[in-house]
């Protein structure tokens, strides 16, 4: 099956050996050669990576199941797995899971959406709250402040020999 992975790249899924995600880029290893696609941001590349991974991962059709969880408990479990993978501070999983399971389905969706922004604003795990604390305090409702270091700055420096303002 052919898939479009970017505006300029179309790949045959049968020929992909494996793929690697690195920030804003995805490296495709095809028959000993490496092809790279670069995306606008890390979130976009992660979404494309997950979608491609679903297509190229071998599935055992003898034990076929539906892609979408059928029951509410399965939906809650899938939401927990998604949240835990995104949070990326693996501390006190039992407490965090019980706190997450006490949320409503709507709150779970909000938490999953908000966790990516929280993780991006606290890149050092040492300063990040434990997952159970973040969930109990409903951290996705808090306002997040970006570091000034993360902003792109204008690197132009006016030379000393220029005297007039243009």
ChimeraX commands (.cxc) that place a marker at each C-alpha (Angstrom):
marker #1 position 0.00,0.00,0.00 radius 0.5
marker #1 position 1.27,3.46,-0.85 radius 0.5
marker #1 position 0.99,6.18,1.80 radius 0.5
marker #1 position 1.66,9.92,1.70 radius 0.5
marker #1 position 3.89,10.90,4.63 radius 0.5
marker #1 position 4.41,14.54,3.68 radius 0.5
marker #1 position 3.66,17.01,0.90 radius 0.5
marker #1 position 6.48,15.58,-1.21 radius 0.5
marker #1 position 6.94,11.98,-0.01 radius 0.5
marker #1 position 4.95,8.88,-0.95 radius 0.5
marker #1 position 6.19,5.52,0.33 radius 0.5
marker #1 position 5.32,1.87,-0.22 radius 0.5
marker #1 position 4.55,0.33,3.20 radius 0.5
marker #1 position 5.73,-3.13,2.14 radius 0.5
marker #1 position 9.25,-1.84,1.48 radius 0.5
marker #1 position 9.77,-0.05,4.86 radius 0.5
marker #1 position 12.14,-1.97,7.13 radius 0.5
marker #1 position 11.65,0.29,10.16 radius 0.5
marker #1 position 11.12,3.94,11.07 radius 0.5
marker #1 position 12.63,6.23,13.71 radius 0.5
marker #1 position 11.18,9.37,15.29 radius 0.5
marker #1 position 13.58,12.17,16.24 radius 0.5
marker #1 position 11.92,15.42,17.27 radius 0.5
marker #1 position 10.56,17.06,14.12 radius 0.5
marker #1 position 11.81,14.40,11.72 radius 0.5
marker #1 position 11.05,10.79,10.83 radius 0.5
marker #1 position 13.74,8.56,9.32 radius 0.5
marker #1 position 12.51,5.78,7.03 radius 0.5
marker #1 position 14.86,2.83,6.55 radius 0.5
marker #1 position 14.08,1.22,3.21 radius 0.5
marker #1 position 16.27,-1.53,1.75 radius 0.5
marker #1 position 19.45,-0.29,3.43 radius 0.5
marker #1 position 18.89,3.39,2.58 radius 0.5
marker #1 position 17.62,6.12,4.91 radius 0.5
marker #1 position 15.05,8.72,3.84 radius 0.5
marker #1 position 14.09,11.58,6.13 radius 0.5
marker #1 position 10.91,13.69,6.30 radius 0.5
marker #1 position 10.93,16.89,8.35 radius 0.5
marker #1 position 7.70,18.29,9.83 radius 0.5
marker #1 position 6.60,21.67,11.23 radius 0.5
marker #1 position 6.75,20.57,14.87 radius 0.5
marker #1 position 7.34,17.56,17.08 radius 0.5
marker #1 position 3.63,16.97,17.68 radius 0.5
marker #1 position 2.91,16.71,13.95 radius 0.5
marker #1 position 5.80,14.28,13.43 radius 0.5
marker #1 position 4.64,12.18,16.41 radius 0.5
marker #1 position 1.09,11.94,14.99 radius 0.5
marker #1 position 2.39,10.92,11.55 radius 0.5
marker #1 position 4.76,8.42,13.18 radius 0.5
marker #1 position 1.95,6.81,15.20 radius 0.5
marker #1 position -0.29,6.56,12.12 radius 0.5
marker #1 position 2.48,4.97,10.04 radius 0.5
marker #1 position 3.42,2.61,12.87 radius 0.5
marker #1 position -0.17,1.30,12.92 radius 0.5
marker #1 position 0.01,0.59,9.18 radius 0.5
marker #1 position 3.36,-1.19,9.09 radius 0.5
marker #1 position 3.08,-3.19,12.32 radius 0.5
marker #1 position 2.21,-6.79,11.47 radius 0.5
marker #1 position -1.16,-7.85,12.78 radius 0.5
marker #1 position -2.28,-11.38,13.52 radius 0.5
marker #1 position -5.59,-11.61,11.67 radius 0.5
marker #1 position -6.41,-14.92,13.36 radius 0.5
marker #1 position -7.26,-12.97,16.51 radius 0.5
marker #1 position -8.79,-9.87,14.94 radius 0.5
marker #1 position -10.26,-7.28,17.29 radius 0.5
marker #1 position -11.93,-3.96,16.70 radius 0.5
marker #1 position -9.63,-0.91,16.65 radius 0.5
marker #1 position -11.93,1.15,18.87 radius 0.5
marker #1 position -12.54,0.06,22.45 radius 0.5
marker #1 position -16.07,-1.31,22.78 radius 0.5
marker #1 position -16.79,-0.72,26.46 radius 0.5
marker #1 position -16.32,2.25,28.74 radius 0.5
marker #1 position -13.71,0.40,30.80 radius 0.5
marker #1 position -11.70,-0.33,27.64 radius 0.5
marker #1 position -11.92,3.35,26.66 radius 0.5
marker #1 position -10.71,4.36,30.13 radius 0.5
marker #1 position -7.82,1.89,29.94 radius 0.5
marker #1 position -6.83,3.15,26.46 radius 0.5
marker #1 position -6.99,6.74,27.75 radius 0.5
marker #1 position -4.78,5.84,30.70 radius 0.5
marker #1 position -2.17,4.21,28.44 radius 0.5
marker #1 position -2.11,7.27,26.18 radius 0.5
marker #1 position -1.77,9.65,29.16 radius 0.5
marker #1 position 0.97,7.59,30.83 radius 0.5
marker #1 position 3.03,7.45,27.64 radius 0.5
marker #1 position 2.71,11.21,27.11 radius 0.5
marker #1 position 3.46,12.24,30.72 radius 0.5
marker #1 position 6.99,10.81,30.64 radius 0.5
marker #1 position 7.69,10.87,34.38 radius 0.5
marker #1 position 7.22,7.28,35.43 radius 0.5
marker #1 position 6.73,7.69,39.19 radius 0.5
marker #1 position 4.02,6.07,41.35 radius 0.5
marker #1 position 2.04,4.49,38.53 radius 0.5
marker #1 position -0.51,2.84,40.85 radius 0.5
marker #1 position -1.57,6.11,42.48 radius 0.5
marker #1 position -1.59,7.98,39.17 radius 0.5
marker #1 position -3.72,5.31,37.51 radius 0.5
marker #1 position -6.30,5.30,40.31 radius 0.5
marker #1 position -6.50,9.12,40.15 radius 0.5
marker #1 position -6.89,9.01,36.36 radius 0.5
marker #1 position -9.58,6.32,36.49 radius 0.5
marker #1 position -11.64,8.49,38.88 radius 0.5
marker #1 position -11.96,11.18,36.18 radius 0.5
marker #1 position -14.91,11.31,33.81 radius 0.5
marker #1 position -14.38,10.43,30.16 radius 0.5
marker #1 position -14.58,14.14,29.25 radius 0.5
marker #1 position -11.98,15.05,31.89 radius 0.5
marker #1 position -9.74,12.26,30.64 radius 0.5
marker #1 position -9.84,13.78,27.15 radius 0.5
marker #1 position -8.99,17.23,28.54 radius 0.5
marker #1 position -6.13,15.77,30.58 radius 0.5
marker #1 position -4.67,14.00,27.57 radius 0.5
marker #1 position -4.85,17.22,25.53 radius 0.5
marker #1 position -3.30,19.28,28.34 radius 0.5
marker #1 position -0.50,16.89,29.26 radius 0.5
marker #1 position 1.51,17.56,26.09 radius 0.5
marker #1 position 1.63,21.30,26.77 radius 0.5
marker #1 position 2.60,20.69,30.41 radius 0.5
marker #1 position 5.41,18.32,29.45 radius 0.5
marker #1 position 6.68,20.82,26.86 radius 0.5
marker #1 position 6.77,23.66,29.40 radius 0.5
marker #1 position 8.60,21.53,31.99 radius 0.5
marker #1 position 11.31,19.75,30.00 radius 0.5
marker #1 position 13.33,18.92,33.13 radius 0.5
marker #1 position 11.55,15.96,34.78 radius 0.5
marker #1 position 13.03,16.95,38.14 radius 0.5
marker #1 position 10.71,20.00,38.28 radius 0.5
marker #1 position 7.64,18.24,36.88 radius 0.5
marker #1 position 4.88,17.20,39.29 radius 0.5
marker #1 position 4.20,13.52,39.80 radius 0.5
marker #1 position 1.37,12.36,37.56 radius 0.5
marker #1 position -1.03,11.68,40.44 radius 0.5
marker #1 position -0.54,15.21,41.82 radius 0.5
marker #1 position -1.04,16.75,38.38 radius 0.5
marker #1 position -4.25,14.76,37.87 radius 0.5
marker #1 position -5.66,15.44,41.37 radius 0.5
marker #1 position -4.99,19.18,41.00 radius 0.5
marker #1 position -6.54,19.15,37.50 radius 0.5
marker #1 position -3.33,20.57,36.05 radius 0.5
marker #1 position -4.75,20.79,32.53 radius 0.5
marker #1 position -6.87,23.75,33.72 radius 0.5
marker #1 position -3.81,25.75,34.81 radius 0.5
marker #1 position -2.32,28.50,32.71 radius 0.5
marker #1 position 1.07,27.52,31.33 radius 0.5
marker #1 position 3.90,30.00,30.92 radius 0.5
marker #1 position 6.52,29.36,28.28 radius 0.5
marker #1 position 10.15,30.02,29.13 radius 0.5
marker #1 position 11.69,33.00,27.42 radius 0.5
marker #1 position 14.59,30.75,26.42 radius 0.5
marker #1 position 12.26,28.65,24.26 radius 0.5
marker #1 position 11.17,31.62,22.13 radius 0.5
marker #1 position 12.87,32.13,18.83 radius 0.5
marker #1 position 14.86,35.32,18.99 radius 0.5
marker #1 position 16.15,37.64,16.31 radius 0.5
marker #1 position 19.89,36.98,16.13 radius 0.5
marker #1 position 20.71,40.11,14.13 radius 0.5
marker #1 position 23.23,42.38,15.84 radius 0.5
marker #1 position 23.67,45.85,14.45 radius 0.5
marker #1 position 27.32,46.49,13.59 radius 0.5
marker #1 position 29.04,49.31,15.51 radius 0.5
marker #1 position 30.06,51.16,12.34 radius 0.5
marker #1 position 26.42,51.81,11.30 radius 0.5
marker #1 position 25.29,55.10,12.78 radius 0.5
marker #1 position 22.00,55.91,11.11 radius 0.5
marker #1 position 18.71,54.25,11.98 radius 0.5
marker #1 position 17.01,52.79,8.95 radius 0.5
marker link #1:1,2 radius 0.2
marker link #1:2,3 radius 0.2
marker link #1:3,4 radius 0.2
marker link #1:4,5 radius 0.2
marker link #1:5,6 radius 0.2
marker link #1:6,7 radius 0.2
marker link #1:7,8 radius 0.2
marker link #1:8,9 radius 0.2
marker link #1:9,10 radius 0.2
marker link #1:10,11 radius 0.2
marker link #1:11,12 radius 0.2
marker link #1:12,13 radius 0.2
marker link #1:13,14 radius 0.2
marker link #1:14,15 radius 0.2
marker link #1:15,16 radius 0.2
marker link #1:16,17 radius 0.2
marker link #1:17,18 radius 0.2
marker link #1:18,19 radius 0.2
marker link #1:19,20 radius 0.2
marker link #1:20,21 radius 0.2
marker link #1:21,22 radius 0.2
marker link #1:22,23 radius 0.2
marker link #1:23,24 radius 0.2
marker link #1:24,25 radius 0.2
marker link #1:25,26 radius 0.2
marker link #1:26,27 radius 0.2
marker link #1:27,28 radius 0.2
marker link #1:28,29 radius 0.2
marker link #1:29,30 radius 0.2
marker link #1:30,31 radius 0.2
marker link #1:31,32 radius 0.2
marker link #1:32,33 radius 0.2
marker link #1:33,34 radius 0.2
marker link #1:34,35 radius 0.2
marker link #1:35,36 radius 0.2
marker link #1:36,37 radius 0.2
marker link #1:37,38 radius 0.2
marker link #1:38,39 radius 0.2
marker link #1:39,40 radius 0.2
marker link #1:40,41 radius 0.2
marker link #1:41,42 radius 0.2
marker link #1:42,43 radius 0.2
marker link #1:43,44 radius 0.2
marker link #1:44,45 radius 0.2
marker link #1:45,46 radius 0.2
marker link #1:46,47 radius 0.2
marker link #1:47,48 radius 0.2
marker link #1:48,49 radius 0.2
marker link #1:49,50 radius 0.2
marker link #1:50,51 radius 0.2
marker link #1:51,52 radius 0.2
marker link #1:52,53 radius 0.2
marker link #1:53,54 radius 0.2
marker link #1:54,55 radius 0.2
marker link #1:55,56 radius 0.2
marker link #1:56,57 radius 0.2
marker link #1:57,58 radius 0.2
marker link #1:58,59 radius 0.2
marker link #1:59,60 radius 0.2
marker link #1:60,61 radius 0.2
marker link #1:61,62 radius 0.2
marker link #1:62,63 radius 0.2
marker link #1:63,64 radius 0.2
marker link #1:64,65 radius 0.2
marker link #1:65,66 radius 0.2
marker link #1:66,67 radius 0.2
marker link #1:67,68 radius 0.2
marker link #1:68,69 radius 0.2
marker link #1:69,70 radius 0.2
marker link #1:70,71 radius 0.2
marker link #1:71,72 radius 0.2
marker link #1:72,73 radius 0.2
marker link #1:73,74 radius 0.2
marker link #1:74,75 radius 0.2
marker link #1:75,76 radius 0.2
marker link #1:76,77 radius 0.2
marker link #1:77,78 radius 0.2
marker link #1:78,79 radius 0.2
marker link #1:79,80 radius 0.2
marker link #1:80,81 radius 0.2
marker link #1:81,82 radius 0.2
marker link #1:82,83 radius 0.2
marker link #1:83,84 radius 0.2
marker link #1:84,85 radius 0.2
marker link #1:85,86 radius 0.2
marker link #1:86,87 radius 0.2
marker link #1:87,88 radius 0.2
marker link #1:88,89 radius 0.2
marker link #1:89,90 radius 0.2
marker link #1:90,91 radius 0.2
marker link #1:91,92 radius 0.2
marker link #1:92,93 radius 0.2
marker link #1:93,94 radius 0.2
marker link #1:94,95 radius 0.2
marker link #1:95,96 radius 0.2
marker link #1:96,97 radius 0.2
marker link #1:97,98 radius 0.2
marker link #1:98,99 radius 0.2
marker link #1:99,100 radius 0.2
marker link #1:100,101 radius 0.2
marker link #1:101,102 radius 0.2
marker link #1:102,103 radius 0.2
marker link #1:103,104 radius 0.2
marker link #1:104,105 radius 0.2
marker link #1:105,106 radius 0.2
marker link #1:106,107 radius 0.2
marker link #1:107,108 radius 0.2
marker link #1:108,109 radius 0.2
marker link #1:109,110 radius 0.2
marker link #1:110,111 radius 0.2
marker link #1:111,112 radius 0.2
marker link #1:112,113 radius 0.2
marker link #1:113,114 radius 0.2
marker link #1:114,115 radius 0.2
marker link #1:115,116 radius 0.2
marker link #1:116,117 radius 0.2
marker link #1:117,118 radius 0.2
marker link #1:118,119 radius 0.2
marker link #1:119,120 radius 0.2
marker link #1:120,121 radius 0.2
marker link #1:121,122 radius 0.2
marker link #1:122,123 radius 0.2
marker link #1:123,124 radius 0.2
marker link #1:124,125 radius 0.2
marker link #1:125,126 radius 0.2
marker link #1:126,127 radius 0.2
marker link #1:127,128 radius 0.2
marker link #1:128,129 radius 0.2
marker link #1:129,130 radius 0.2
marker link #1:130,131 radius 0.2
marker link #1:131,132 radius 0.2
marker link #1:132,133 radius 0.2
marker link #1:133,134 radius 0.2
marker link #1:134,135 radius 0.2
marker link #1:135,136 radius 0.2
marker link #1:136,137 radius 0.2
marker link #1:137,138 radius 0.2
marker link #1:138,139 radius 0.2
marker link #1:139,140 radius 0.2
marker link #1:140,141 radius 0.2
marker link #1:141,142 radius 0.2
marker link #1:142,143 radius 0.2
marker link #1:143,144 radius 0.2
marker link #1:144,145 radius 0.2
marker link #1:145,146 radius 0.2
marker link #1:146,147 radius 0.2
marker link #1:147,148 radius 0.2
marker link #1:148,149 radius 0.2
marker link #1:149,150 radius 0.2
marker link #1:150,151 radius 0.2
marker link #1:151,152 radius 0.2
marker link #1:152,153 radius 0.2
marker link #1:153,154 radius 0.2
marker link #1:154,155 radius 0.2
marker link #1:155,156 radius 0.2
marker link #1:156,157 radius 0.2
marker link #1:157,158 radius 0.2
marker link #1:158,159 radius 0.2
marker link #1:159,160 radius 0.2
marker link #1:160,161 radius 0.2
marker link #1:161,162 radius 0.2
marker link #1:162,163 radius 0.2
marker link #1:163,164 radius 0.2
marker link #1:164,165 radius 0.2
marker link #1:165,166 radius 0.2
view
